[in-house]
Amino acid sequence: MLRDRLLRPYQHGSSAVHRLPAAAKLVAALGCVLLVVLLPRTAWWTYAAVAAGLVAIAVATRADLRGMLVRLLLLEPFVLGIALLALLRPGGVPLFLSMLTKSTLCLATMILLTATTRFSDLLAVLWRIRVPALLVTTLALMHRYLFVLAEEMERMQRARRSRTFVAGRTSAWRDSAQVAGQLFVRTSERAERVYLAMVARGWKA
Amino acid sequence: MHIPDGFLDARMLVAAAGLAAVGVGLALREVRRNLPPRRVPLIGLAAAFVFAAQMLNFPVAAGTSGHLIGAALAAVLLGPAAAVVAMTAVLLLQSLMFADGGITALGANVFNLGVIAPLVAYGVYRAVRAIAGDGLQPTLLATGFAAWCSTMAAAFACAGQLAASGVVEWGTVLAAMGGVHMVIGLGEAVITMLIVAVVMRARPELVAASASAGPPARRRTLAYGAALAIAMMVLVAPFASSLPDGLEHVAERFGFAGLAAASQPAPLPDYAVVPLADGSPWLATVIAGAFGTLVAFAVAWCVARALAAPGRTPTGH
């Protein structure tokens, strides 16, 4: 399913890019994005060079290129939405084009990073560079329960669909809200159990 | 409302990242000091919940559908400091795992949606509840209005950053972001109210816990003041044409000016002066804003009344 694939950006592989330490990849991606962001708006040859480099790396990962492209195209509307506003100002066409290029290159860089690096490895990097422990713990718990909760939500939606016949717009809103509300109640109950389990294993706030 | 990479200029990136770091740092300190350890894992799980709830579709018209932002929902269910931490986690994960929202614009996105949005939501929520009182209907009214206000505050902050970066003209971006988010904010308000109504009926203590166990009175007043000041800043600051100059001054002092100039060869001529130069657009903006606020409050009031009507079953059937 498309949504399933979208929720799992990491593609397992054993290429040289995959094997690089996560910190190195994060720094490289950040450097590339910063370079593109700070370049003058008319540095078209540099943009082309960056694009060629990204394509070369993407091919070298031997990962699913189509998946990465789909992800890029799905994120592109948000970029276009903001860039279109620039067209409304006088002389906005070159500005529009350069911003579109910049944003697309940055998006491609980040998609490449997330496709070849596990989020848990990036979390370990955040931990090592002393991002506050509370924030890293929150991120780790969020990452751990993301799919649990998403699946729980899907089960609740399926159960509701199989029991109701009406599918009007207002009832769709009520049903979605019902699912979300119940999901929060279950989430807070689960958080209690998680807390007890963490304390039992020696966790201190 | 996530700003991608490549739109904000260097000084905006640095300024927003600094503000976001201060906001998140204060929230982390507040959570560490005042939240019982029992509630700490809930922040992480609530962040996952917000992410999951954002995937729910709310059909609007002609095949389009909206979805939740969740800042107000988090603020009402978790309290302000925990909501800031949870929303920051959501934005960090979206950026680092799904490339949704730029990594250099992370500071700006965290500031808009992770700091401003929950704080404005909580400030408005407490203010309305202080006037309207306890109970299901006042709580829902406060929730709905808070959700709308927080959406608008985040949209204005986002518009201000884009305009100050010289990407778009202030008049254009204000009309586009403000106008669109007045409607999106109504959707956010209704969705948040519907969800809080379900939680209130199933486990009222989950909502009440964050509302009644508030900080002591003097600190509460301070918190109101701070929230209000931030709201004012967000709404008014972009109008003050001195803001970019102020930022330029800071940039010069820290040596970013050269960098900013390099990334931005076309200096923006009089962007913020346009609405001010002629009196009427400025007035029209204010009137439109006031009218939108009244409509949002009226919608929140009507929905709260309908949802709190006696005899309704929790499922609504």
Boltz contact constraints between the chains, C-beta under 6 A:
constraints:
  - contact:
      token1: [A, 9]
      token2: [B, 98]
      max_distance: 6.0
  - contact:
      token1: [A, 33]
      token2: [B, 5]
      max_distance: 6.0
  - contact:
      token1: [A, 33]
      token2: [B, 103]
      max_distance: 6.0
  - contact:
      token1: [A, 33]
      token2: [B, 104]
      max_distance: 6.0
  - contact:
      token1: [A, 37]
      token2: [B, 5]
      max_distance: 6.0
  - contact:
      token1: [A, 37]
      token2: [B, 6]
      max_distance: 6.0
  - contact:
      token1: [A, 37]
      token2: [B, 104]
      max_distance: 6.0
  - contact:
      token1: [A, 38]
      token2: [B, 263]
      max_distance: 6.0
  - contact:
      token1: [A, 79]
      token2: [B, 4]
      max_distance: 6.0
  - contact:
      token1: [A, 82]
      token2: [B, 7]
      max_distance: 6.0
  - contact:
      token1: [A, 85]
      token2: [B, 168]
      max_distance: 6.0
  - contact:
      token1: [A, 85]
      token2: [B, 172]
      max_distance: 6.0
  - contact:
      token1: [A, 85]
      token2: [B, 173]
      max_distance: 6.0
  - contact:
      token1: [A, 85]
      token2: [B, 176]
      max_distance: 6.0
  - contact:
      token1: [A, 86]
      token2: [B, 167]
      max_distance: 6.0
  - contact:
      token1: [A, 86]
      token2: [B, 168]
      max_distance: 6.0
  - contact:
      token1: [A, 88]
      token2: [B, 172]
      max_distance: 6.0
  - contact:
      token1: [A, 89]
      token2: [B, 169]
      max_distance: 6.0
  - contact:
      token1: [A, 99]
      token2: [B, 6]
      max_distance: 6.0
  - contact:
      token1: [A, 102]
      token2: [B, 6]
      max_distance: 6.0
  - contact:
      token1: [A, 103]
      token2: [B, 4]
      max_distance: 6.0
  - contact:
      token1: [A, 103]
      token2: [B, 5]
      max_distance: 6.0
  - contact:
      token1: [A, 103]
      token2: [B, 6]
      max_distance: 6.0
  - contact:
      token1: [A, 106]
      token2: [B, 5]
      max_distance: 6.0
  - contact:
      token1: [A, 106]
      token2: [B, 6]
      max_distance: 6.0
  - contact:
      token1: [A, 107]
      token2: [B, 99]
      max_distance: 6.0
  - contact:
      token1: [A, 110]
      token2: [B, 99]
      max_distance: 6.0
  - contact:
      token1: [A, 111]
      token2: [B, 99]
      max_distance: 6.0
  - contact:
      token1: [A, 114]
      token2: [B, 97]
      max_distance: 6.0
  - contact:
      token1: [A, 114]
      token2: [B, 99]
      max_distance: 6.0
  - contact:
      token1: [A, 119]
      token2: [B, 97]
      max_distance: 6.0
  - contact:
      token1: [A, 122]
      token2: [B, 96]
      max_distance: 6.0
  - contact:
      token1: [A, 132]
      token2: [B, 28]
      max_distance: 6.0
  - contact:
      token1: [A, 134]
      token2: [B, 28]
      max_distance: 6.0
  - contact:
      token1: [A, 138]
      token2: [B, 43]
      max_distance: 6.0
  - contact:
      token1: [A, 138]
      token2: [B, 44]
      max_distance: 6.0
  - contact:
      token1: [A, 138]
      token2: [B, 85]
      max_distance: 6.0
  - contact:
      token1: [A, 138]
      token2: [B, 89]
      max_distance: 6.0
  - contact:
      token1: [A, 139]
      token2: [B, 89]
      max_distance: 6.0
  - contact:
      token1: [A, 141]
      token2: [B, 41]
      max_distance: 6.0
  - contact:
      token1: [A, 141]
      token2: [B, 44]
      max_distance: 6.0
  - contact:
      token1: [A, 142]
      token2: [B, 44]
      max_distance: 6.0
  - contact:
      token1: [A, 142]
      token2: [B, 47]
      max_distance: 6.0
  - contact:
      token1: [A, 142]
      token2: [B, 48]
      max_distance: 6.0
  - contact:
      token1: [A, 142]
      token2: [B, 89]
      max_distance: 6.0
  - contact:
      token1: [A, 145]
      token2: [B, 45]
      max_distance: 6.0
  - contact:
      token1: [A, 145]
      token2: [B, 48]
      max_distance: 6.0
  - contact:
      token1: [A, 146]
      token2: [B, 48]
      max_distance: 6.0
  - contact:
      token1: [A, 146]
      token2: [B, 51]
      max_distance: 6.0
  - contact:
      token1: [A, 149]
      token2: [B, 48]
      max_distance: 6.0
  - contact:
      token1: [A, 149]
      token2: [B, 49]
      max_distance: 6.0
  - contact:
      token1: [A, 149]
      token2: [B, 52]
      max_distance: 6.0
  - contact:
      token1: [A, 150]
      token2: [B, 52]
      max_distance: 6.0
  - contact:
      token1: [A, 153]
      token2: [B, 52]
      max_distance: 6.0
  - contact:
      token1: [A, 169]
      token2: [B, 59]
      max_distance: 6.0
  - contact:
      token1: [A, 172]
      token2: [B, 59]
      max_distance: 6.0
  - contact:
      token1: [A, 173]
      token2: [B, 58]
      max_distance: 6.0
  - contact:
      token1: [A, 174]
      token2: [B, 316]
      max_distance: 6.0
  - contact:
      token1: [A, 176]
      token2: [B, 56]
      max_distance: 6.0
  - contact:
      token1: [A, 176]
      token2: [B, 58]
      max_distance: 6.0
  - contact:
      token1: [A, 177]
      token2: [B, 194]
      max_distance: 6.0
  - contact:
      token1: [A, 177]
      token2: [B, 195]
      max_distance: 6.0
  - contact:
      token1: [A, 177]
      token2: [B, 198]
      max_distance: 6.0
  - contact:
      token1: [A, 178]
      token2: [B, 198]
      max_distance: 6.0
  - contact:
      token1: [A, 180]
      token2: [B, 53]
      max_distance: 6.0
  - contact:
      token1: [A, 180]
      token2: [B, 56]
      max_distance: 6.0
  - contact:
      token1: [A, 180]
      token2: [B, 195]
      max_distance: 6.0
  - contact:
      token1: [A, 181]
      token2: [B, 195]
      max_distance: 6.0
  - contact:
      token1: [A, 181]
      token2: [B, 198]
      max_distance: 6.0
  - contact:
      token1: [A, 181]
      token2: [B, 199]
      max_distance: 6.0
  - contact:
      token1: [A, 184]
      token2: [B, 49]
      max_distance: 6.0
  - contact:
      token1: [A, 184]
      token2: [B, 199]
      max_distance: 6.0
  - contact:
      token1: [A, 185]
      token2: [B, 202]
      max_distance: 6.0
  - contact:
      token1: [A, 185]
      token2: [B, 203]
      max_distance: 6.0
  - contact:
      token1: [A, 187]
      token2: [B, 45]
      max_distance: 6.0
  - contact:
      token1: [A, 187]
      token2: [B, 49]
      max_distance: 6.0
  - contact:
      token1: [A, 188]
      token2: [B, 42]
      max_distance: 6.0
  - contact:
      token1: [A, 188]
      token2: [B, 206]
      max_distance: 6.0
  - contact:
      token1: [A, 191]
      token2: [B, 41]
      max_distance: 6.0
  - contact:
      token1: [A, 191]
      token2: [B, 42]
      max_distance: 6.0
  - contact:
      token1: [A, 191]
      token2: [B, 45]
      max_distance: 6.0
  - contact:
      token1: [A, 194]
      token2: [B, 41]
      max_distance: 6.0
  - contact:
      token1: [A, 195]
      token2: [B, 38]
      max_distance: 6.0
  - contact:
      token1: [A, 195]
      token2: [B, 41]
      max_distance: 6.0
  - contact:
      token1: [A, 205]
      token2: [B, 37]
      max_distance: 6.0
  - contact:
      token1: [A, 205]
      token2: [B, 40]
      max_distance: 6.0
